[in-house]
Amino acid sequence: MKPSKARLNSLYKAPLHKRSSMIRSMLSDDLKTKYKRNSVRVRVGDIVKIMRGEFKGVEGKVSKVHTENGRLEIEGVQREKLRGGNVPVLIHSSKVMITSLDLSDEIRKNKLEGKA
């Protein structure tokens, strides 16, 4: 099913605070049963596994979240440039699965556990 033009416009023209909440990824099976939810907002420090594309099966820590285009920089996922050097490959948040959550933030921890 092709998304409508109005839906795409609402995504691309959304302000950054609303786009930030759109950057979600599915949880692994054990995290789904523990937190009773299918997806959660991706943050720096979460460990994710790439499920689609050239880097399928690679697991790494999220080093940066690009809210403007919904993509993630993952440690260890790089492409070599023609002139030498490496550049990080941006992976869309819907193409990864969260295997471990960064629970150093008490607010996030309480929200996931349903205490907030």
N, CA, C and O atoms as CSV, one atom per row, in Angstrom:
chain,resi,resn,atom,element,x,y,z
A,1,MET,N,N,0.833,-1.177,0.000
A,1,MET,CA,C,0.000,0.000,0.000
A,1,MET,C,C,0.877,1.239,0.000
A,1,MET,O,O,1.746,1.391,0.859
A,2,LYS,N,N,0.655,2.107,-0.942
A,2,LYS,CA,C,1.449,3.314,-1.076
A,2,LYS,C,C,0.922,4.398,-0.132
A,2,LYS,O,O,-0.277,4.675,-0.113
A,3,PRO,N,N,1.824,5.016,0.660
A,3,PRO,CA,C,1.363,6.069,1.571
A,3,PRO,C,C,0.876,7.293,0.796
A,3,PRO,O,O,1.403,7.624,-0.266
A,4,SER,N,N,-0.126,7.949,1.343
A,4,SER,CA,C,-0.683,9.115,0.663
A,4,SER,C,C,0.276,10.296,0.762
A,4,SER,O,O,1.154,10.341,1.623
A,5,LYS,N,N,0.083,11.238,-0.137
A,5,LYS,CA,C,0.933,12.422,-0.171
A,5,LYS,C,C,0.760,13.244,1.109
A,5,LYS,O,O,1.722,13.818,1.620
A,6,ALA,N,N,-0.465,13.295,1.617
A,6,ALA,CA,C,-0.723,14.045,2.844
A,6,ALA,C,C,0.005,13.417,4.028
A,6,ALA,O,O,0.531,14.131,4.881
A,7,ARG,N,N,0.039,12.078,4.086
A,7,ARG,CA,C,0.727,11.391,5.184
A,7,ARG,C,C,2.230,11.651,5.120
A,7,ARG,O,O,2.862,11.933,6.138
A,8,LEU,N,N,2.799,11.553,3.913
A,8,LEU,CA,C,4.231,11.816,3.767
A,8,LEU,C,C,4.563,13.255,4.125
A,8,LEU,O,O,5.574,13.516,4.777
A,9,ASN,N,N,3.714,14.199,3.699
A,9,ASN,CA,C,3.949,15.606,4.041
A,9,ASN,C,C,3.908,15.820,5.543
A,9,ASN,O,O,4.709,16.584,6.082
A,10,SER,N,N,2.977,15.151,6.232
A,10,SER,CA,C,2.894,15.317,7.680
A,10,SER,C,C,4.147,14.761,8.363
A,10,SER,O,O,4.567,15.279,9.398
A,11,LEU,N,N,4.747,13.708,7.791
A,11,LEU,CA,C,5.984,13.171,8.356
A,11,LEU,C,C,7.163,14.106,8.122
A,11,LEU,O,O,7.927,14.394,9.043
A,12,TYR,N,N,7.307,14.578,6.889
A,12,TYR,CA,C,8.474,15.380,6.544
A,12,TYR,C,C,8.415,16.797,7.098
A,12,TYR,O,O,9.454,17.415,7.327
A,13,LYS,N,N,7.219,17.313,7.315
A,13,LYS,CA,C,7.075,18.677,7.815
A,13,LYS,C,C,6.866,18.741,9.318
A,13,LYS,O,O,6.659,19.822,9.870
A,14,ALA,N,N,6.919,17.593,9.987
A,14,ALA,CA,C,6.714,17.551,11.436
A,14,ALA,C,C,7.871,18.240,12.145
A,14,ALA,O,O,9.016,18.134,11.706
A,15,PRO,N,N,7.586,18.946,13.238
A,15,PRO,CA,C,8.675,19.558,14.011
A,15,PRO,C,C,9.531,18.486,14.679
A,15,PRO,O,O,9.096,17.346,14.848
A,16,LEU,N,N,10.750,18.862,15.056
A,16,LEU,CA,C,11.709,17.889,15.565
A,16,LEU,C,C,11.247,17.190,16.839
A,16,LEU,O,O,11.577,16.021,17.039
A,17,HIS,N,N,10.496,17.866,17.707
A,17,HIS,CA,C,10.066,17.200,18.938
A,17,HIS,C,C,9.042,16.109,18.643
A,17,HIS,O,O,8.928,15.161,19.419
A,18,LYS,N,N,8.300,16.214,17.552
A,18,LYS,CA,C,7.380,15.152,17.170
A,18,LYS,C,C,8.100,14.070,16.371
A,18,LYS,O,O,7.778,12.887,16.490
A,19,ARG,N,N,9.070,14.473,15.559
A,19,ARG,CA,C,9.865,13.503,14.801
A,19,ARG,C,C,10.664,12.605,15.722
A,19,ARG,O,O,10.872,11.427,15.432
A,20,SER,N,N,11.106,13.163,16.826
A,20,SER,CA,C,11.898,12.399,17.778
A,20,SER,C,C,11.134,11.188,18.282
A,20,SER,O,O,11.715,10.116,18.454
A,21,SER,N,N,9.838,11.345,18.522
A,21,SER,CA,C,9.040,10.227,19.022
A,21,SER,C,C,8.740,9.210,17.927
A,21,SER,O,O,8.313,8.095,18.226
A,22,MET,N,N,8.959,9.576,16.655
A,22,MET,CA,C,8.730,8.655,15.545
A,22,MET,C,C,9.903,7.699,15.328
A,22,MET,O,O,9.776,6.715,14.599
A,23,ILE,N,N,11.041,7.986,15.957
A,23,ILE,CA,C,12.228,7.154,15.775
A,23,ILE,C,C,12.134,5.982,16.749
A,23,ILE,O,O,12.731,6.001,17.825
A,24,ARG,N,N,11.377,4.968,16.354
A,24,ARG,CA,C,11.121,3.810,17.187
A,24,ARG,C,C,11.649,2.551,16.503
A,24,ARG,O,O,11.743,2.488,15.277
A,25,SER,N,N,11.987,1.563,17.304
A,25,SER,CA,C,12.424,0.271,16.787
A,25,SER,C,C,11.785,-0.829,17.614
A,25,SER,O,O,11.420,-0.637,18.774
A,26,MET,N,N,11.659,-2.001,16.973
A,26,MET,CA,C,11.060,-3.126,17.684
A,26,MET,C,C,12.029,-3.669,18.723
A,26,MET,O,O,13.247,-3.534,18.599
A,27,LEU,N,N,11.459,-4.280,19.742
A,27,LEU,CA,C,12.246,-4.887,20.801
A,27,LEU,C,C,12.462,-6.368,20.515
A,27,LEU,O,O,11.678,-6.991,19.800
A,28,SER,N,N,13.527,-6.924,21.075
A,28,SER,CA,C,13.758,-8.368,20.959
A,28,SER,C,C,12.690,-9.100,21.775
A,28,SER,O,O,12.010,-8.494,22.604
A,29,ASP,N,N,12.550,-10.400,21.537
A,29,ASP,CA,C,11.481,-11.183,22.163
A,29,ASP,C,C,11.524,-11.136,23.688
A,29,ASP,O,O,10.483,-10.993,24.329
A,30,ASP,N,N,12.717,-11.254,24.277
A,30,ASP,CA,C,12.799,-11.239,25.740
A,30,ASP,C,C,12.449,-9.867,26.319
A,30,ASP,O,O,11.861,-9.784,27.397
A,31,LEU,N,N,12.810,-8.778,25.602
A,31,LEU,CA,C,12.450,-7.434,26.063
A,31,LEU,C,C,10.956,-7.176,25.890
A,31,LEU,O,O,10.347,-6.462,26.686
A,32,LYS,N,N,10.365,-7.765,24.838
A,32,LYS,CA,C,8.909,-7.619,24.633
A,32,LYS,C,C,8.134,-8.216,25.800
A,32,LYS,O,O,7.182,-7.613,26.297
A,33,THR,N,N,8.544,-9.397,26.232
A,33,THR,CA,C,7.833,-10.035,27.335
A,33,THR,C,C,8.102,-9.315,28.658
A,33,THR,O,O,7.224,-9.258,29.520
A,34,LYS,N,N,9.299,-8.769,28.824
A,34,LYS,CA,C,9.642,-8.092,30.074
A,34,LYS,C,C,8.897,-6.771,30.228
A,34,LYS,O,O,8.381,-6.474,31.306
A,35,TYR,N,N,8.835,-5.970,29.154
A,35,TYR,CA,C,8.239,-4.631,29.243
A,35,TYR,C,C,6.829,-4.546,28.662
A,35,TYR,O,O,6.203,-3.488,28.725
A,36,LYS,N,N,6.311,-5.660,28.090
A,36,LYS,CA,C,4.949,-5.734,27.558
A,36,LYS,C,C,4.650,-4.646,26.523
A,36,LYS,O,O,3.595,-4.013,26.558
A,37,ARG,N,N,5.591,-4.441,25.606
A,37,ARG,CA,C,5.409,-3.516,24.488
A,37,ARG,C,C,6.246,-3.997,23.315
A,37,ARG,O,O,7.224,-4.722,23.497
A,38,ASN,N,N,5.860,-3.590,22.111
A,38,ASN,CA,C,6.534,-4.070,20.907
A,38,ASN,C,C,7.690,-3.189,20.467
A,38,ASN,O,O,8.683,-3.690,19.940
A,39,SER,N,N,7.574,-1.883,20.675
A,39,SER,CA,C,8.616,-0.975,20.200
A,39,SER,C,C,8.852,0.122,21.224
A,39,SER,O,O,8.027,0.376,22.101
A,40,VAL,N,N,10.002,0.759,21.085
A,40,VAL,CA,C,10.372,1.831,22.001
A,40,VAL,C,C,11.258,2.818,21.251
A,40,VAL,O,O,11.873,2.459,20.247
A,41,ARG,N,N,11.329,4.053,21.726
A,41,ARG,CA,C,12.149,5.096,21.132
A,41,ARG,C,C,13.624,4.727,21.292
A,41,ARG,O,O,14.057,4.353,22.382
A,42,VAL,N,N,14.390,4.831,20.211
A,42,VAL,CA,C,15.814,4.484,20.234
A,42,VAL,C,C,16.602,5.657,20.805
A,42,VAL,O,O,16.352,6.811,20.460
A,43,ARG,N,N,17.559,5.349,21.681
A,43,ARG,CA,C,18.407,6.384,22.274
A,43,ARG,C,C,19.871,5.973,22.142
A,43,ARG,O,O,20.198,4.811,21.900
A,44,VAL,N,N,20.736,6.967,22.312
A,44,VAL,CA,C,22.176,6.710,22.300
A,44,VAL,C,C,22.498,5.793,23.476
A,44,VAL,O,O,22.050,6.028,24.598
A,45,GLY,N,N,23.274,4.755,23.212
A,45,GLY,CA,C,23.648,3.799,24.248
A,45,GLY,C,C,22.916,2.482,24.141
A,45,GLY,O,O,23.368,1.482,24.698
A,46,ASP,N,N,21.782,2.454,23.433
A,46,ASP,CA,C,21.068,1.195,23.218
A,46,ASP,C,C,21.895,0.303,22.298
A,46,ASP,O,O,22.606,0.799,21.424
A,47,ILE,N,N,21.803,-0.997,22.489
A,47,ILE,CA,C,22.481,-1.951,21.610
A,47,ILE,C,C,21.432,-2.518,20.665
A,47,ILE,O,O,20.399,-3.030,21.097
A,48,VAL,N,N,21.714,-2.418,19.362
A,48,VAL,CA,C,20.749,-2.828,18.347
A,48,VAL,C,C,21.379,-3.857,17.406
A,48,VAL,O,O,22.599,-3.951,17.273
A,49,LYS,N,N,20.504,-4.616,16.766
A,49,LYS,CA,C,20.922,-5.591,15.760
A,49,LYS,C,C,20.256,-5.197,14.450
A,49,LYS,O,O,19.043,-4.990,14.406
A,50,ILE,N,N,21.040,-5.091,13.387
A,50,ILE,CA,C,20.516,-4.698,12.080
A,50,ILE,C,C,19.831,-5.901,11.448
A,50,ILE,O,O,20.401,-6.990,11.383
A,51,MET,N,N,18.594,-5.690,10.980
A,51,MET,CA,C,17.776,-6.785,10.464
A,51,MET,C,C,17.670,-6.787,8.942
A,51,MET,O,O,17.297,-7.809,8.367
A,52,ARG,N,N,17.981,-5.692,8.279
A,52,ARG,CA,C,17.821,-5.586,6.836
A,52,ARG,C,C,19.052,-4.926,6.216
A,52,ARG,O,O,19.766,-4.164,6.868
A,53,GLY,N,N,19.277,-5.240,4.946
A,53,GLY,CA,C,20.296,-4.535,4.179
A,53,GLY,C,C,21.663,-5.202,4.197
A,53,GLY,O,O,21.821,-6.354,4.603
A,54,GLU,N,N,22.636,-4.437,3.744
A,54,GLU,CA,C,24.007,-4.910,3.569
A,54,GLU,C,C,24.647,-5.359,4.880
A,54,GLU,O,O,25.460,-6.283,4.886
A,55,PHE,N,N,24.289,-4.715,5.987
A,55,PHE,CA,C,24.906,-5.004,7.284
A,55,PHE,C,C,24.017,-5.894,8.162
A,55,PHE,O,O,24.115,-5.855,9.389
A,56,LYS,N,N,23.164,-6.682,7.543
A,56,LYS,CA,C,22.234,-7.552,8.266
A,56,LYS,C,C,22.988,-8.475,9.219
A,56,LYS,O,O,23.972,-9.109,8.837
A,57,GLY,N,N,22.516,-8.542,10.464
A,57,GLY,CA,C,23.128,-9.400,11.467
A,57,GLY,C,C,24.166,-8.718,12.329
A,57,GLY,O,O,24.586,-9.280,13.340
A,58,VAL,N,N,24.598,-7.506,11.954
A,58,VAL,CA,C,25.615,-6.786,12.726
A,58,VAL,C,C,24.957,-6.194,13.966
A,58,VAL,O,O,23.869,-5.623,13.895
A,59,GLU,N,N,25.628,-6.338,15.096
A,59,GLU,CA,C,25.126,-5.806,16.352
A,59,GLU,C,C,26.089,-4.745,16.858
A,59,GLU,O,O,27.304,-4.938,16.811
A,60,GLY,N,N,25.567,-3.638,17.336
A,60,GLY,CA,C,26.422,-2.571,17.826
A,60,GLY,C,C,25.648,-1.567,18.656
A,60,GLY,O,O,24.420,-1.602,18.736
A,61,LYS,N,N,26.408,-0.668,19.273
A,61,LYS,CA,C,25.832,0.362,20.131
A,61,LYS,C,C,25.490,1.591,19.296
A,61,LYS,O,O,26.249,1.965,18.402
A,62,VAL,N,N,24.358,2.218,19.580
A,62,VAL,CA,C,23.945,3.431,18.872
A,62,VAL,C,C,24.819,4.579,19.362
A,62,VAL,O,O,24.842,4.889,20.553
A,63,SER,N,N,25.541,5.211,18.429
A,63,SER,CA,C,26.419,6.308,18.810
A,63,SER,C,C,25.801,7.677,18.535
A,63,SER,O,O,26.190,8.666,19.157
A,64,LYS,N,N,24.840,7.745,17.606
A,64,LYS,CA,C,24.180,9.019,17.330
A,64,LYS,C,C,22.824,8.745,16.693
A,64,LYS,O,O,22.677,7.807,15.910
A,65,VAL,N,N,21.829,9.572,17.035
A,65,VAL,CA,C,20.493,9.475,16.463
A,65,VAL,C,C,20.240,10.749,15.665
A,65,VAL,O,O,20.319,11.851,16.208
A,66,HIS,N,N,19.936,10.599,14.378
A,66,HIS,CA,C,19.634,11.737,13.516
A,66,HIS,C,C,18.116,11.897,13.464
A,66,HIS,O,O,17.437,11.173,12.736
A,67,THR,N,N,17.587,12.846,14.235
A,67,THR,CA,C,16.137,13.003,14.308
A,67,THR,C,C,15.553,13.584,13.027
A,67,THR,O,O,14.380,13.360,12.729
A,68,GLU,N,N,16.345,14.320,12.270
A,68,GLU,CA,C,15.814,14.959,11.064
A,68,GLU,C,C,15.460,13.958,9.973
A,68,GLU,O,O,14.557,14.221,9.179
A,69,ASN,N,N,16.150,12.806,9.907
A,69,ASN,CA,C,15.821,11.820,8.882
A,69,ASN,C,C,15.525,10.431,9.445
A,69,ASN,O,O,15.350,9.487,8.675
A,70,GLY,N,N,15.466,10.286,10.756
A,70,GLY,CA,C,15.064,9.029,11.373
A,70,GLY,C,C,16.082,7.914,11.264
A,70,GLY,O,O,15.716,6.738,11.260
A,71,ARG,N,N,17.351,8.263,11.178
A,71,ARG,CA,C,18.389,7.250,10.993
A,71,ARG,C,C,19.362,7.238,12.175
A,71,ARG,O,O,19.451,8.191,12.950
A,72,LEU,N,N,20.089,6.118,12.280
A,72,LEU,CA,C,20.990,5.902,13.403
A,72,LEU,C,C,22.410,5.670,12.921
A,72,LEU,O,O,22.636,5.076,11.867
A,73,GLU,N,N,23.369,6.152,13.715
A,73,GLU,CA,C,24.774,5.783,13.516
A,73,GLU,C,C,25.078,4.692,14.525
A,73,GLU,O,O,24.834,4.861,15.720
A,74,ILE,N,N,25.608,3.574,14.053
A,74,ILE,CA,C,25.893,2.432,14.915
A,74,ILE,C,C,27.391,2.171,14.880
A,74,ILE,O,O,28.007,2.156,13.814
A,75,GLU,N,N,27.973,1.965,16.072
A,75,GLU,CA,C,29.412,1.701,16.160
A,75,GLU,C,C,29.762,0.446,15.384
A,75,GLU,O,O,29.096,-0.579,15.528
A,76,GLY,N,N,30.803,0.515,14.562
A,76,GLY,CA,C,31.256,-0.636,13.793
A,76,GLY,C,C,30.630,-0.749,12.417
A,76,GLY,O,O,31.024,-1.610,11.631
A,77,VAL,N,N,29.658,0.107,12.109
A,77,VAL,CA,C,29.018,0.079,10.791
A,77,VAL,C,C,29.543,1.284,10.009
A,77,VAL,O,O,29.060,2.408,10.149
A,78,GLN,N,N,30.560,1.002,9.175
A,78,GLN,CA,C,31.214,2.068,8.417
A,78,GLN,C,C,31.458,1.619,6.989
A,78,GLN,O,O,31.511,0.425,6.693
A,79,ARG,N,N,31.603,2.588,6.123
A,79,ARG,CA,C,31.910,2.329,4.721
A,79,ARG,C,C,33.200,3.075,4.395
A,79,ARG,O,O,33.417,4.193,4.863
A,80,GLU,N,N,34.051,2.449,3.590
A,80,GLU,CA,C,35.324,3.069,3.223
A,80,GLU,C,C,35.115,4.020,2.048
A,80,GLU,O,O,34.445,3.684,1.072
A,81,LYS,N,N,35.696,5.205,2.157
A,81,LYS,CA,C,35.590,6.191,1.089
A,81,LYS,C,C,36.633,5.903,0.008
A,81,LYS,O,O,37.624,5.217,0.258
A,82,LEU,N,N,36.403,6.430,-1.184
A,82,LEU,CA,C,37.333,6.212,-2.295
A,82,LEU,C,C,38.692,6.822,-2.026
A,82,LEU,O,O,39.717,6.240,-2.379
A,83,ARG,N,N,38.711,7.983,-1.407
A,83,ARG,CA,C,39.981,8.675,-1.139
A,83,ARG,C,C,40.635,8.227,0.161
A,83,ARG,O,O,41.639,8.799,0.586
A,84,GLY,N,N,40.078,7.223,0.780
A,84,GLY,CA,C,40.618,6.757,2.055
A,84,GLY,C,C,39.791,7.297,3.205
A,84,GLY,O,O,39.102,8.309,3.076
A,85,GLY,N,N,39.869,6.617,4.309
A,85,GLY,CA,C,39.086,7.017,5.471
A,85,GLY,C,C,37.747,6.285,5.504
A,85,GLY,O,O,37.338,5.652,4.530
A,86,ASN,N,N,37.097,6.385,6.619
A,86,ASN,CA,C,35.819,5.709,6.788
A,86,ASN,C,C,34.733,6.733,7.095
A,86,ASN,O,O,34.993,7.788,7.673
A,87,VAL,N,N,33.524,6.399,6.696
A,87,VAL,CA,C,32.372,7.245,6.974
A,87,VAL,C,C,31.283,6.352,7.565
A,87,VAL,O,O,31.079,5.239,7.078
A,88,PRO,N,N,30.575,6.814,8.610
A,88,PRO,CA,C,29.531,5.971,9.196
A,88,PRO,C,C,28.344,5.818,8.247
A,88,PRO,O,O,27.970,6.753,7.539
A,89,VAL,N,N,27.764,4.627,8.249
A,89,VAL,CA,C,26.580,4.354,7.434
A,89,VAL,C,C,25.358,4.605,8.304
A,89,VAL,O,O,25.288,4.114,9.431
A,90,LEU,N,N,24.399,5.361,7.795
A,90,LEU,CA,C,23.183,5.657,8.537
A,90,LEU,C,C,22.143,4.573,8.238
A,90,LEU,O,O,21.849,4.285,7.078
A,91,ILE,N,N,21.597,3.983,9.292
A,91,ILE,CA,C,20.615,2.912,9.182
A,91,ILE,C,C,19.276,3.441,9.690
A,91,ILE,O,O,19.217,4.065,10.749
A,92,HIS,N,N,18.199,3.193,8.938
A,92,HIS,CA,C,16.877,3.652,9.352
A,92,HIS,C,C,16.431,2.909,10.605
A,92,HIS,O,O,16.702,1.718,10.756
A,93,SER,N,N,15.749,3.611,11.497
A,93,SER,CA,C,15.385,3.038,12.792
A,93,SER,C,C,14.423,1.863,12.675
A,93,SER,O,O,14.379,1.017,13.568
A,94,SER,N,N,13.648,1.793,11.586
A,94,SER,CA,C,12.705,0.691,11.436
A,94,SER,C,C,13.397,-0.596,10.985
A,94,SER,O,O,12.774,-1.657,10.985
A,95,LYS,N,N,14.655,-0.522,10.609
A,95,LYS,CA,C,15.384,-1.690,10.102
A,95,LYS,C,C,16.257,-2.343,11.167
A,95,LYS,O,O,17.056,-3.226,10.851
A,96,VAL,N,N,16.119,-1.926,12.417
A,96,VAL,CA,C,16.922,-2.502,13.495
A,96,VAL,C,C,16.014,-3.055,14.591
A,96,VAL,O,O,14.836,-2.709,14.682
A,97,MET,N,N,16.596,-3.924,15.423
A,97,MET,CA,C,15.897,-4.485,16.572
A,97,MET,C,C,16.734,-4.199,17.813
A,97,MET,O,O,17.938,-4.453,17.826
A,98,ILE,N,N,16.105,-3.677,18.842
A,98,ILE,CA,C,16.814,-3.358,20.076
A,98,ILE,C,C,17.005,-4.640,20.881
A,98,ILE,O,O,16.040,-5.326,21.217
A,99,THR,N,N,18.267,-4.953,21.187
A,99,THR,CA,C,18.561,-6.159,21.958
A,99,THR,C,C,18.879,-5.842,23.416
A,99,THR,O,O,18.717,-6.697,24.286
A,100,SER,N,N,19.334,-4.609,23.688
A,100,SER,CA,C,19.638,-4.209,25.053
A,100,SER,C,C,19.357,-2.725,25.206
A,100,SER,O,O,19.774,-1.924,24.369
A,101,LEU,N,N,18.658,-2.355,26.262
A,101,LEU,CA,C,18.298,-0.962,26.502
A,101,LEU,C,C,19.278,-0.302,27.454
A,101,LEU,O,O,19.798,-0.946,28.365
A,102,ASP,N,N,19.529,0.983,27.244
A,102,ASP,CA,C,20.335,1.780,28.159
A,102,ASP,C,C,19.392,2.342,29.214
A,102,ASP,O,O,18.620,3.258,28.931
A,103,LEU,N,N,19.448,1.806,30.418
A,103,LEU,CA,C,18.535,2.208,31.480
A,103,LEU,C,C,19.212,3.084,32.530
A,103,LEU,O,O,18.819,3.066,33.696
A,104,SER,N,N,20.226,3.851,32.127
A,104,SER,CA,C,20.895,4.746,33.065
A,104,SER,C,C,20.007,5.923,33.448
A,104,SER,O,O,20.212,6.534,34.497
A,105,ASP,N,N,19.016,6.250,32.606
A,105,ASP,CA,C,18.079,7.331,32.888
A,105,ASP,C,C,16.912,6.776,33.706
A,105,ASP,O,O,16.195,5.884,33.253
A,106,GLU,N,N,16.730,7.312,34.911
A,106,GLU,CA,C,15.678,6.814,35.802
A,106,GLU,C,C,14.284,7.059,35.242
A,106,GLU,O,O,13.388,6.240,35.448
A,107,ILE,N,N,14.084,8.167,34.541
A,107,ILE,CA,C,12.771,8.480,33.975
A,107,ILE,C,C,12.403,7.442,32.914
A,107,ILE,O,O,11.272,6.958,32.885
A,108,ARG,N,N,13.352,7.101,32.046
A,108,ARG,CA,C,13.097,6.094,31.015
A,108,ARG,C,C,12.824,4.732,31.648
A,108,ARG,O,O,11.926,4.009,31.217
A,109,LYS,N,N,13.600,4.390,32.670
A,109,LYS,CA,C,13.443,3.110,33.348
A,109,LYS,C,C,12.043,2.997,33.962
A,109,LYS,O,O,11.376,1.975,33.801
A,110,ASN,N,N,11.602,4.037,34.659
A,110,ASN,CA,C,10.279,4.027,35.288
A,110,ASN,C,C,9.157,3.986,34.245
A,110,ASN,O,O,8.134,3.332,34.451
A,111,LYS,N,N,9.355,4.685,33.133
A,111,LYS,CA,C,8.333,4.708,32.081
A,111,LYS,C,C,8.178,3.335,31.437
A,111,LYS,O,O,7.062,2.901,31.150
A,112,LEU,N,N,9.301,2.653,31.212
A,112,LEU,CA,C,9.246,1.319,30.627
A,112,LEU,C,C,8.599,0.307,31.565
A,112,LEU,O,O,7.878,-0.587,31.122
A,113,GLU,N,N,8.859,0.453,32.863
A,113,GLU,CA,C,8.318,-0.474,33.842
A,113,GLU,C,C,6.886,-0.131,34.244
A,113,GLU,O,O,6.264,-0.867,35.009
A,114,GLY,N,N,6.365,0.977,33.736
A,114,GLY,CA,C,4.985,1.357,34.000
A,114,GLY,C,C,4.773,2.040,35.327
A,114,GLY,O,O,3.647,2.084,35.822
A,115,LYS,N,N,5.828,2.577,35.918
A,115,LYS,CA,C,5.704,3.257,37.225
A,115,LYS,C,C,5.374,4.740,37.075
A,115,LYS,O,O,4.882,5.367,38.012
A,116,ALA,N,N,5.647,5.300,35.892
A,116,ALA,CA,C,5.426,6.741,35.719
A,116,ALA,C,C,4.065,7.039,35.144
A,116,ALA,O,O,3.724,8.204,34.938
